[in-house]
């Protein structure tokens, strides 16, 4: 039995998210939440909301015990890139890539 939550088209690079998700993989949800709340990264705010959503899904949809949950899988894939133009000197234009990502968290119950 597993519960999952997915955030699509998050306006943050998947490379920046992967730094934070490596810290919470295979941790109990209480420990993972503590790590995320103390991490000064932009991705941690998104991941806190996503973890809370996954915990609510586990409790309400799958009747799982929240105290036994742990983060079994968490990954961030690259989403579509928004392409913008920045004007530069002598009429040139430089491309700005605003990257997005799809973040998924999967929670499972620890067996005694």
Secondary structure, DSSP 8 states (H G I E B T S, - for coil): -EEEEEEEEESS-HHHHHHHHHHHTT-BHHHHHHHHHH--SHHHHHHHHHHHHHHHHHHHHS---GGGEEEEEEEEEE---EEEEEE-GGG-EEEEEE--EEEEEEEEE---
